[in-house]
Structures are given as C-alpha cells and as structure tokens.
Amino acid sequence: MKHTLTLCASLLLMAFISGCSTKDVQLKPFTYTLDPILKLERFGHHNDDVLKVSRVESYSGLNSRAILYLKDGAMQPYKYGVWSETPSLKLQHLITENLQDQNHFNAVVLGNSLASSNLVLESILQNFEEVFVEDTSYVYVSIRFRVIDMRTSDVIASVKLSSKKDVVNLNGAAGSVEAFNAATAEVIKNLSFWINNVRP
C-alpha cells in the first residue's frame, strides 16, 4: 500500500513538472491612457456661444486601440501595448473638457449632448503614429478642425494643427505614450488659442 501511494505521488509530480515545462505563456498587452498634462488660460468672463464638439473622425487605420508605429514603410502595432480607448474617442473628451475648463465659451458639450448649441467643432484625425528613422523615432499628431455656424451651416474657420515630438525612451510603447501625450497637449493648446480668436 505504501509503495502504491509513493508511486502515485511520483507520477503526479512528474505530470505536474511536465505540464509546467510545456505550458505556453501568454503575455497580455499593457493598457495605456492618453492623458496629456494641460494647463490652459482660464477666462474670468465667457461669451454667449455654446460649442458642441463632434466625434473626431479618423481614417480606418487610426480607428483602433492599437499603438501604431511606422517603420521601413510599413505601419505596425506594438505587440504589448494598447490604448485604453481609441485615440479619436479620447481626443473628443479631452478637447471638450479642456475648452470647457477655460470658461471662454458659455458651454462646451459633447456631440451627443441634447443641449442646444450655435456652434459645432468638427475634426478629422489625420495622423497619430510613431515614425522610426534609423535608430531614432518621433510621434506625429495632426488634426484638421473647422468651426460651423449651426444657424447658417457656414464654415466660419478651419485650420490644421500638428505636433511632432521626439521619443526619448525607445524601450517598448511607454516612451511612445509619453511623446503622444506631449504632442496631444500641444495640439489642444494651439486649438484653444485658435478657436478663442475665431470666437472672441
């Protein structure tokens, strides 16, 4: 009986060790959040405009949670890093929150809000990628904006804002995310300057 128990224990131990040695280890991608640090000028008085920020449109390749980089002419995603939200969705919320915090407009609301507005901010995300040049890389963020008068459907003004930031840490997606945050902050800051002059 004792010999049988010892044999069973040995077989179980061998099966466990064998199972561990052949087990396929799956690494899950780390989730990053686009969260730029912004401190925009806050106004003491606001105008009478209510600005609605429409959904940020983007090309199909950018409508993804993948963190993309361009290398040797091919666009590729980082294997072990993804965005918590698609950049276009996150950008819509970042633009809305930061313009509202400035207190330049009477109100700034999301595009799906039921609140009435006299202005709409439309945007197209044209570039949101890291670009490798030999042993270095930079991120490039480019968005085209236009302001539309809801009463007349006229385009009041339009502009393309871009930012290019070097990636300092080339070890994985973390350094890219830092550069994306810096570039995004610059674009939103420049957007605030531009739109505040369009609608004083």
C-alpha positions as CSV (number, residue, x, y, z in Angstrom):
1,M,0.0,0.0,0.0
2,K,2.8,2.4,1.0
3,H,4.6,1.5,-2.3
4,T,1.5,2.2,-4.3
5,L,1.0,5.7,-2.7
6,T,4.6,6.6,-3.3
7,L,4.3,5.5,-7.0
8,C,1.1,7.6,-7.4
9,A,2.7,10.6,-5.8
10,S,5.8,10.3,-8.1
11,L,3.6,10.1,-11.2
12,L,1.6,13.1,-10.2
13,L,4.7,15.1,-9.5
14,M,6.2,14.1,-12.9
15,A,2.9,15.1,-14.7
16,F,2.9,18.5,-12.9
17,I,6.5,19.2,-13.9
18,S,5.9,18.1,-17.4
19,G,2.8,20.3,-17.7
20,C,4.6,23.3,-16.4
21,S,7.5,22.9,-18.8
22,T,5.3,22.7,-21.9
23,K,2.7,25.4,-20.9
24,D,2.5,28.2,-23.4
25,V,2.9,31.5,-21.5
26,Q,0.7,34.3,-22.9
27,L,1.7,37.9,-22.2
28,K,-1.1,40.3,-22.1
29,P,-0.6,43.8,-23.6
30,F,-0.3,46.7,-21.1
31,T,-3.1,49.3,-21.4
32,Y,-2.0,52.9,-21.7
33,T,-4.2,56.0,-21.3
34,L,-3.8,59.1,-23.4
35,D,-3.7,61.7,-20.6
36,P,-1.8,64.9,-21.5
37,I,-0.9,67.4,-18.8
38,L,-2.6,70.7,-19.8
39,K,-3.0,74.0,-18.0
40,L,-4.8,76.4,-20.3
41,E,-5.6,80.0,-19.6
42,R,-8.9,80.4,-17.7
43,F,-11.1,83.4,-18.5
44,G,-13.0,85.4,-15.9
45,H,-15.9,86.0,-18.3
46,H,-17.3,83.9,-21.1
47,N,-19.0,84.8,-24.4
48,D,-22.6,83.6,-25.3
49,D,-21.6,80.8,-27.6
50,V,-22.4,77.1,-26.9
51,L,-19.9,74.9,-28.6
52,K,-20.7,71.3,-29.5
53,V,-17.6,69.1,-30.0
54,S,-18.5,66.5,-32.6
55,R,-17.0,63.0,-32.7
56,V,-13.4,63.1,-34.0
57,E,-13.4,61.4,-37.4
58,S,-10.4,59.3,-38.4
59,Y,-9.2,57.1,-41.2
60,S,-10.0,53.4,-40.7
61,G,-6.4,52.6,-39.8
62,L,-6.5,55.0,-36.9
63,N,-9.8,53.9,-35.6
64,S,-8.2,51.3,-33.3
65,R,-6.8,50.9,-29.8
66,A,-3.5,49.8,-31.3
67,I,-0.5,52.0,-30.6
68,L,0.9,52.3,-34.1
69,Y,4.4,52.9,-35.5
70,L,5.8,53.4,-39.0
71,K,9.0,51.5,-39.7
72,D,10.6,50.6,-43.1
73,G,7.5,51.9,-44.9
74,A,5.0,49.7,-43.0
75,M,2.5,50.6,-40.3
76,Q,2.6,48.2,-37.4
77,P,1.1,47.9,-33.9
78,Y,3.0,47.5,-30.7
79,K,2.5,43.9,-29.6
80,Y,2.5,44.5,-25.8
81,G,0.8,47.9,-25.6
82,V,-2.7,49.2,-26.5
83,W,-4.7,52.4,-25.8
84,S,-7.5,52.2,-23.2
85,E,-9.7,53.9,-25.7
86,T,-9.4,54.7,-29.4
87,P,-7.4,58.0,-29.8
88,S,-10.4,59.6,-31.7
89,L,-12.8,58.9,-28.8
90,K,-10.4,60.1,-26.2
91,L,-9.5,63.2,-28.1
92,Q,-13.2,64.3,-28.3
93,H,-13.4,64.1,-24.5
94,L,-10.1,65.8,-23.9
95,I,-11.0,68.7,-26.2
96,T,-14.4,69.1,-24.7
97,E,-13.1,69.0,-21.1
98,N,-10.2,71.4,-21.6
99,L,-12.2,74.0,-23.6
100,Q,-15.0,73.9,-21.0
101,D,-12.5,74.4,-18.2
102,Q,-11.2,77.6,-19.9
103,N,-14.5,79.3,-19.4
104,H,-14.2,81.2,-22.7
105,F,-17.5,79.7,-24.0
106,N,-20.8,79.8,-22.2
107,A,-20.7,76.0,-22.5
108,V,-18.8,73.3,-24.3
109,V,-20.6,70.0,-24.7
110,L,-20.1,66.6,-26.4
111,G,-21.6,65.9,-29.8
112,N,-24.2,63.5,-28.5
113,S,-25.5,66.1,-25.9
114,L,-29.1,67.1,-26.2
115,A,-28.2,70.7,-25.3
116,S,-28.8,73.3,-28.0
117,S,-25.7,75.0,-29.5
118,N,-25.0,77.6,-32.0
119,L,-21.5,76.3,-32.9
120,V,-20.1,72.9,-33.9
121,L,-16.4,72.0,-33.8
122,E,-15.7,69.2,-36.3
123,S,-12.4,67.5,-36.6
124,I,-10.5,64.8,-38.6
125,L,-7.6,62.9,-37.0
126,Q,-5.2,62.6,-39.9
127,N,-2.0,61.4,-38.2
128,F,-1.5,59.7,-34.9
129,E,1.6,57.5,-35.2
130,E,5.2,57.0,-34.2
131,V,7.7,57.2,-37.0
132,F,11.1,55.4,-36.9
133,V,14.1,57.0,-38.7
134,E,17.1,54.7,-38.4
135,D,17.8,54.3,-34.6
136,T,15.5,57.2,-33.5
137,S,11.8,57.9,-33.6
138,Y,9.2,60.6,-33.1
139,V,5.5,60.8,-32.8
140,Y,3.4,62.9,-35.2
141,V,-0.1,64.1,-34.3
142,S,-2.1,66.0,-36.9
143,I,-5.8,67.1,-36.7
144,R,-7.9,69.3,-39.1
145,F,-10.5,71.4,-37.3
146,R,-13.4,73.5,-38.6
147,V,-16.0,75.6,-36.8
148,I,-19.5,75.6,-38.2
149,D,-22.4,78.1,-37.5
150,M,-25.4,75.9,-36.8
151,R,-27.9,78.6,-37.9
152,T,-26.4,79.1,-41.4
153,S,-24.4,75.8,-41.8
154,D,-21.5,78.0,-42.9
155,V,-17.9,77.1,-42.1
156,I,-16.6,80.0,-40.0
157,A,-13.0,79.0,-40.0
158,S,-10.7,75.9,-40.5
159,V,-7.2,75.0,-39.6
160,K,-4.8,72.1,-39.5
161,L,-2.8,71.7,-36.2
162,S,0.1,69.4,-35.9
163,S,2.8,68.4,-33.4
164,K,6.0,66.4,-33.7
165,K,7.7,65.1,-30.5
166,D,10.9,63.0,-30.2
167,V,10.6,59.7,-28.4
168,V,13.3,59.6,-25.7
169,N,12.7,56.1,-24.3
170,L,12.8,53.5,-27.2
171,N,12.2,50.5,-24.9
172,G,8.6,49.4,-25.8
173,A,5.5,51.5,-26.0
174,A,6.0,53.5,-22.8
175,G,8.3,56.1,-24.4
176,S,5.9,56.5,-27.3
177,V,3.0,57.2,-25.0
178,E,5.0,59.9,-23.2
179,A,5.6,61.6,-26.6
180,F,2.0,61.2,-27.7
181,N,0.9,62.9,-24.5
182,A,3.2,65.8,-25.1
183,A,2.2,66.2,-28.8
184,T,-1.5,65.9,-27.9
185,A,-1.1,68.6,-25.3
186,E,0.5,71.0,-27.8
187,V,-2.3,70.4,-30.4
188,I,-5.1,71.1,-27.8
189,K,-3.3,74.1,-26.5
190,N,-2.9,75.5,-30.0
191,L,-6.6,74.7,-30.7
192,S,-7.6,76.8,-27.7
193,F,-5.6,79.8,-29.0
194,W,-7.1,79.4,-32.5
195,I,-10.7,78.9,-31.6
196,N,-10.7,81.7,-28.9
197,N,-9.6,84.1,-31.6
198,V,-12.2,82.8,-34.1
199,R,-14.9,83.4,-31.5
200,P,-13.7,86.3,-29.2
